[in-house]
Every structure is written in structure tokens, then in C-alpha cells.
Amino acid sequence: MSLLTKDFEGFNMGNNMLSVICAGVILFTAILSINRAILHNYNAISESGMLIISSSIGQEIIEEANGKFFDEVLSVNPSPDLPNNFTAQDSLGKEYGENYPVFDDIDDYNGLTKIISTSSGKCSIAVKVGYVDSTNVEQWVNQKGFYKKMEINVFNEVMPNPIKFSYLFCFRK
């Protein structure tokens, strides 16, 4: 064998090694990309499941409240002097001796916080109920009226931001 052939064989062996290294890098990159896609899909599925559960929890609270009296005074002795006899803004919330879920009026939910364990993780809720302006229901007011709004924030372990619900209750004589 000539000296030229030996040098050429060494060159082929170096090329083969370089090809193996390049193939390994490409394979590693492909595996990394596939793992990233799987993780992204898993996170998307987890968020979707938790979104559905959180939505159900928020809707359940609204439906519960929808079956209650508009105000405590209506459950005891409906007075014709409305809305003056409605509960004052700073007194909204459960009355002495009332505990969730045994509430009798909408504003008993004001200040309610609760942690709920689900198959997908834990959710917590925070509820606010108050009077709102009849011409701008986004505006909370510090006076009695015929419109109360419920805002529910549902927090969970999967999603970074709470899911917010609001519902307007209107009293009609």
C-alpha cells in the first residue's frame, strides 16, 4: 500500500467519525424538540382541564346565589320602603350564625373564600358582592340600590391568572 492510500484511509475514517457526531447532534436536537412539544401539549391539556373545572366552580356559585333572596330584609319581612331597608354596603356578607352553603340572600356570599380540591388540583375562590350603579354596572357604589353585582375570582395551581366571573342581580318590585 502506498503512503497516499494510507493518508486517504485516515481521511475517510475522520469523515465517518464526523458524520456520526453530526448524526448524534441531529438526533439529540430532534429528541429535545419532541420532548418540548410533548411538555407543551401536556401543559395545554392541564390548563384546558383546569379552565373547565374553574368555570364550573364559578358557575355553580352563581347558580346557588341565583336561588337566594335579593336581600336579607326580603327573607324576613318584605318592607315597602325599598331600597332604603336593604342591607347597607358595609354590612354585606353573611349574618351571624350563617355558614356556607346555607345562605339565604345574595350578599351573604360577599367575602366568601373557599379552597376546593379537584381531580386536577386545588382551586380557590374569592367572592365580592356589592351594589352597582344602575346606569354603569361596572361602577361599585356605596349606597343601597336595586342592582347587586357578584364577582368571583377562581384561582388554581395550573393557570397563572385567575378566571373572573361577574353576574348582575336586579331586584324588581
N, C-alpha and C positions, 0 to 999 in steps of 0.2 A: 504494500500500500504506500502510496506516495504521501509526502508531507502535506500536500494540498488537500487530499481526501480526508486526512485526519482533522485538519482545520475546519473543513466543511461539515464533518460529522458533529463536531463540537458546536458549531453554529446551529445545526438542526436541533440538538439537544437543548440548547438555550432557548430556541424558539418554542419548543414543546413546553418547557417549563413556564415561559411567559404566557403561553396560551392557557395552561392550567390555572395560573394565577388570575388571569383575566376572567376566565370562566367562573372561578370561585367568587370573585368580586361581583360579577353579574348575578350569580345565584344568591349571594348574600343580600344584595340590593333588592332582588325580587322577593325574597322571603320577608325582608323588612317591610316592603311595601304592602304585601299581603297581610302581614300582622297588623299594620297600621289600619288597613281597610276593615279588617275583622273587628278591631277595637272600636273604630268609628261607628260601625254598624251596631255593635253591642250597646254603645252609649246612646245611639239614636233610638234603639228599641227600648232601652231603660227609660229614657226621657219620655217617649211616647206612652209607655205604660203608666208612668207616674203622672203624666198630664191627664190621662183618662181618670185615674184614681182621684187626683186632686180636684178635677172638675166634678166628679160625682159627690165628693165630700162637700164642696161649696154649694152645689145644687140641693143636696139633702138639707143643709142648714136653712136655705131659703124656703124650701117647701115646708119644713117644720114651722118656721115663723109665719108663713102664709096662712096657716091654720089657727093662728092665735088672734086675740083681740088686738085692735089697733093701739089701745092704751089701757092701763090698769083700771081707770075710772069706769070704763065700759064693761068690765067684768064684774064690778061691784054694784054700782048704782049709776046707770047712764043719766047724766045730767044734761039739761038743755043748754047750759052755759058752756058751750064748746066753741073754740078750743081752750078757753080760759081754765077749765078744770083738768085739762090734760097734764101729764107729768112734766115738771119743769126740766129744762135741758140738763141742769147739773144733778138731777136725781134719776136720770135714765140709767137703767141697769136692773138687776134682779132685786126683788124686795126681800126683806128679812125672812128667812126660812125657805126660800126658793132655791133650788139647785137644778142645774141642767140634768136631764132634758125636760123636767117638769116646770115649764114656764107657762104663764097664762097670757102674756102680751108681748108684742114685738120688741119693745125696748128692753125687755129682760135680757136679751142677747147682747146688749151693749157691754163691752169689756170681757166677753167670753173668750177664754183661751183654752185650748184643748190639744192634747197630743194623741194622735191616732196611729196605731200600729197596723200596717197592711202587709200583704204578702210581698210587696215590692220595697218596703222600707217604712220609715216613720214620716208622718205628716203632722204639722201643727197648724192650728187655725187661730186667727185673731179677728174678732168681730167688733165693728163700730156701728152704732145706731144713733142717729140724731135727726133733728128737724132740718129741713132744707127749704130754701126759698121756692115759692110756687112758680115763679117765672124763670128761675135758673136753678134746676135741681142739682147742679154741681156745687152750689154755694150753701155751705152749712150756715145755719143761723142760730142765734141764742135766744130764740123766742118760740113759744108754742105755736103750732100750726097744724094744718091738715095733711102735711106731707112729711113722712119719715123715710130716711134712706138707710139701707143696711149695706155696709161694705165688709167684705170678707176677704182676708188675705190667707192663702193656703201656702205654707212653706213645706218643702220636702228636702230630702237628702241628696237628690239627684240633680235638680234644677237650681241654677244659681239665683234666679229671681222668683219672687212669689207669684202665684197666679191670683189675680184680683177679680172679684165679682162684686157687682153692686145691683141693688134691687130697690125700686121705689115703691113705697106703700102709700096709698092715698085713702083717707077717710072720707066717706060720703055719708051725709046725714040721711 
